Each structure stands twice: as C-alpha cells, then as structure tokens.
Amino acid sequence: MRLICDDNDAAINALKDRNFPISETELVVVEVPAGHGLRSICSALLAGEVNIDYAYPLLTRPTGRAALAIHTEELETAVRLLVGRQFAVMTEEDLGPGPLR
C-alpha cells in the first residue's frame, strides 16, 4: 500500500508502533499548468528519457491548483528537466500541513 500523508513523521510513527514494515520514497511534485498541463509535464520527462513509475494527483494550498506527485528512479534529472522548462516544482514546505490535499 502506498500513502501520501500530510504529516509524514506521525504516519511513520503510527505504522512502526503497530509493527508494520515501512519504506519511504521521494517524489517530485510539480504544479500542473492550465491547458495541456499533464501532456506538457509528460512530454518534458519523455524528452529527457525519464520514466514515470507512478503518479498521484494532488490539490495544493494556498493556490488550490492541481499538482502531480511523480515517482521516478531519476528524481534529480526529472527536477532539472521540469525546472528547465519553467514548471513550478514544489517542496514539502510548499505543500504545507493541513487536511487532505
């Protein structure tokens, strides 16, 4: 099972307290621009030969715009490609605490 939590530390502690095995992975989160956003994100990664293993849609704060959380084995390359094409790559701090996003 994969979880994206607003309080990562609390989720890890709760699972460990109940003896669940866990592993953590990093994701790159990119804001989806208006129009052909998903296509443009995928095209940027495809051009750089970066495979997307899986992705999750997110609703971010404070803008309320859609974002895409992407897992790839080439995280640094993906970030470099997206930033180079003027996409808004978000950090954990940008997502902020709060109810489900």
BAFI-3210 file (N, C-alpha, C; in Angstrom, 3 decimals, decimal comma, padded with zeros to 6 digits):
// residues 101
n [1|2|3|4|5|6|7|8|9|10|11|12|13|14|15|16|17|18|19|20|21|22|23|24|25|26|27|28|29|30|31|32|33|34|35|36|37|38|39|40|41|42|43|44|45|46|47|48|49|50|51|52|53|54|55|56|57|58|59|60|61|62|63|64|65|66|67|68|69|70|71|72|73|74|75|76|77|78|79|80|81|82|83|84|85|86|87|88|89|90|91|92|93|94|95|96|97|98|99|100|101]
n.u [000,842|000,531|001,055|000,356|000,993|-000,051|001,324|004,123|005,973|004,332|002,711|004,602|005,520|003,128|002,649|004,991|004,721|002,743|003,953|004,166|005,873|007,824|008,687|010,250|009,862|011,025|009,303|008,731|007,060|005,012|003,490|000,517|000,186|-002,269|-004,417|-002,863|-001,594|-000,910|-000,048|002,095|003,867|004,445|005,567|007,894|009,355|009,536|011,079|013,512|014,061|013,073|011,556|008,289|007,357|005,105|002,287|000,511|-002,405|-002,687|-004,173|-003,201|-002,195|-001,436|-002,766|-004,684|-004,458|-004,041|-001,699|000,958|002,227|005,091|006,761|009,955|012,891|014,866|015,095|016,513|017,210|014,655|013,657|015,474|014,912|012,188|012,269|013,920|012,188|010,476|008,483|006,615|008,124|007,513|008,214|008,286|007,643|006,214|003,821|002,713|001,179|-001,978|-005,460|-006,379|-004,866]
n.v [-001,146|002,230|005,405|008,854|011,334|014,070|014,551|013,262|012,221|011,543|009,589|007,601|006,949|005,969|003,685|002,190|001,804|-000,053|-002,210|-002,448|-003,077|-000,626|001,513|004,321|006,616|009,123|011,750|013,767|016,790|018,561|021,505|021,565|023,116|025,340|024,356|022,248|020,750|018,177|016,735|018,338|018,109|015,356|015,221|016,763|015,136|012,801|013,710|013,948|011,337|010,150|007,866|007,460|005,978|005,819|007,947|010,515|012,481|015,718|018,239|021,414|023,782|027,247|027,893|026,221|024,931|022,200|019,541|017,267|014,398|012,638|009,576|008,539|006,820|008,502|011,018|013,497|014,214|014,480|016,681|018,663|018,781|019,588|022,061|023,410|023,734|025,591|024,766|024,743|023,378|021,792|021,936|020,018|021,810|023,701|022,413|022,228|021,768|020,285|019,422|016,732|016,974]
n.w [000,000|-000,781|000,636|000,827|002,975|005,071|007,380|007,642|009,555|011,773|010,609|009,971|012,558|013,715|012,142|012,620|015,393|015,399|014,365|011,557|008,541|006,863|004,112|002,657|-000,025|-002,261|-003,908|-006,792|-006,957|-009,032|-010,154|-012,013|-015,034|-016,518|-019,227|-021,420|-019,377|-018,100|-020,308|-021,148|-018,992|-019,027|-021,591|-021,265|-019,517|-021,026|-023,181|-021,917|-021,461|-019,108|-017,071|-015,775|-012,885|-011,213|-010,485|-008,694|-008,362|-006,861|-004,800|-004,192|-001,649|-001,136|-003,433|-004,589|-006,949|-009,229|-008,765|-009,540|-008,176|-008,629|-009,070|-009,826|-010,876|-011,513|-010,084|-009,632|-012,260|-013,373|-011,897|-012,714|-015,494|-015,467|-014,082|-015,845|-017,950|-017,023|-015,205|-012,142|-009,596|-006,594|-003,068|000,005|002,010|000,563|000,157|002,675|005,980|006,886|006,164|003,887|000,696]
ca.u [000,000|001,267|000,361|000,904|000,424|000,274|002,270|004,915|006,553|003,269|002,293|005,665|005,487|001,917|002,842|006,046|004,165|001,887|004,844|004,071|007,121|007,639|009,788|009,928|010,409|010,854|008,525|008,815|005,712|005,017|002,187|000,000|-000,241|-003,565|-004,361|-002,360|-000,626|-000,391|000,699|003,361|004,741|004,895|006,435|009,191|010,064|009,813|012,196|014,716|014,111|012,804|010,369|007,425|006,950|003,714|001,995|-000,722|-002,859|-002,817|-004,696|-002,256|-002,512|-002,665|-003,326|-005,791|-004,192|-003,690|-000,284|001,190|003,325|005,651|007,896|010,859|014,222|015,761|014,481|017,272|017,066|013,284|013,564|016,245|014,158|010,969|012,653|014,433|011,040|009,693|007,413|006,737|008,400|007,182|008,890|007,388|007,190|005,204|002,550|002,210|000,318|-003,410|-006,254|-006,010|-004,631]
ca.v [000,000|003,493|006,501|010,202|011,875|015,461|014,538|012,069|011,669|010,921|008,369|006,604|006,511|005,159|002,378|001,474|001,419|-001,230|-003,216|-002,567|-002,733|000,554|002,077|005,661|007,012|010,534|012,084|015,141|017,338|019,651|022,122|021,325|024,378|025,324|023,923|020,890|020,570|016,813|016,379|019,064|017,510|014,061|015,480|017,211|013,973|011,910|014,285|013,655|009,882|009,841|007,029|007,681|004,700|006,037|009,354|010,769|013,871|016,411|019,600|022,092|025,047|028,010|028,247|025,356|024,371|020,783|019,194|015,859|013,788|011,661|008,757|008,102|006,443|009,587|012,172|014,727|014,532|014,947|018,035|019,544|018,949|020,351|023,435|023,971|024,075|026,601|024,215|025,027|022,181|022,149|021,241|019,572|023,016|024,352|021,700|022,632|020,868|020,539|018,283|016,134|017,861]
ca.w [000,000|-000,814|001,301|000,837|004,212|005,353|008,492|007,372|010,786|012,566|009,917|010,159|013,953|013,930|011,496|013,353|016,688|015,175|013,772|010,106|007,845|006,026|003,337|002,188|-001,313|-002,561|-005,091|-007,273|-007,087|-009,993|-010,357|-013,364|-015,634|-017,212|-020,624|-021,673|-018,302|-017,934|-021,524|-021,184|-017,979|-019,556|-022,746|-020,755|-018,974|-022,154|-023,933|-021,149|-021,283|-017,703|-016,906|-014,623|-012,305|-010,837|-010,200|-007,957|-008,424|-005,584|-004,803|-003,312|-000,998|-000,991|-004,740|-004,961|-008,270|-009,267|-008,841|-009,813|-007,433|-009,568|-008,648|-010,878|-010,384|-011,909|-009,447|-009,887|-013,683|-013,568|-011,346|-013,598|-016,736|-015,216|-013,764|-017,091|-018,809|-016,294|-014,379|-010,713|-008,810|-005,221|-001,975|001,078|002,698|-000,283|000,309|003,975|006,737|006,804|005,723|002,614|-000,433]
c.u [000,904|000,410|001,103|000,202|000,794|001,224|003,051|005,440|005,503|002,811|003,325|005,639|004,282|002,083|003,897|005,533|003,304|002,616|004,615|005,440|006,864|008,881|009,316|010,554|010,157|010,084|008,877|007,370|005,801|003,602|001,771|-000,459|-001,585|-003,380|-003,936|-001,305|-000,043|000,440|002,054|004,356|005,316|005,836|007,825|010,006|010,430|011,012|013,532|014,903|013,988|011,503|009,605|006,987|005,490|003,537|000,645|-001,126|-002,996|-003,514|-003,874|-002,824|-001,324|-003,375|-004,553|-005,617|-003,833|-002,169|-000,198|002,405|003,815|006,778|008,661|012,181|015,229|015,229|015,207|017,163|015,678|013,128|014,282|015,491|012,928|011,272|013,160|013,343|010,031|008,473|007,677|006,884|008,270|007,996|007,849|006,818|006,114|003,836|001,906|001,333|-001,154|-004,159|-005,806|-005,888|-004,956]
c.v [001,231|004,574|007,801|010,898|013,336|015,583|013,223|011,411|010,961|009,613|007,252|006,064|005,618|003,764|001,547|000,980|000,161|-002,342|-003,460|-002,275|-001,529|000,810|003,423|005,874|008,495|010,691|013,495|015,599|018,570|020,179|021,931|022,663|024,223|024,869|022,472|020,503|019,192|016,403|017,072|018,523|016,198|014,243|015,917|016,037|012,983|012,406|014,011|012,182|009,471|009,049|007,416|006,310|004,737|007,507|009,457|012,223|014,438|017,744|020,351|023,360|025,962|028,275|027,443|024,741|022,892|020,632|017,700|015,414|012,612|010,892|008,329|007,718|007,559|010,922|013,478|015,166|015,087|016,384|019,011|019,822|019,829|021,813|024,133|024,367|024,969|026,048|024,593|023,705|022,576|021,332|020,794|020,775|023,746|023,712|022,011|021,614|021,198|019,302|017,806|017,160|017,137]
c.w [000,000|-000,179|001,058|001,998|004,387|006,544|008,415|008,648|011,635|011,932|010,106|011,582|014,238|013,327|012,232|014,705|016,583|014,422|012,281|009,498|006,934|005,180|002,823|000,816|-001,508|-003,857|-005,526|-007,477|-007,978|-010,166|-011,815|-013,944|-016,344|-018,659|-020,734|-020,636|-018,172|-019,138|-021,547|-020,148|-018,501|-020,737|-022,306|-020,230|-020,072|-022,956|-023,243|-020,857|-019,819|-017,641|-015,656|-014,123|-011,879|-010,493|-009,496|-008,146|-007,009|-005,815|-003,776|-002,721|-001,156|-002,322|-005,114|-006,339|-008,151|-009,335|-009,095|-009,018|-008,260|-008,900|-009,882|-010,239|-010,655|-011,392|-009,779|-011,341|-013,960|-013,073|-012,273|-014,894|-016,537|-014,909|-015,026|-018,063|-018,096|-015,553|-012,928|-009,975|-007,350|-004,224|-000,955|001,831|001,896|-000,091|001,641|004,659|006,527|006,364|004,346|001,514|-001,695]
res [m|r|l|i|c|d|d|n|d|a|a|i|n|a|l|k|d|r|n|f|p|i|s|e|t|e|l|v|v|v|e|v|p|a|g|h|g|l|r|s|i|c|s|a|l|l|a|g|e|v|n|i|d|y|a|y|p|l|l|t|r|p|t|g|r|a|a|l|a|i|h|t|e|e|l|e|t|a|v|r|l|l|v|g|r|q|f|a|v|m|t|e|e|d|l|g|p|g|p|l|r]
***
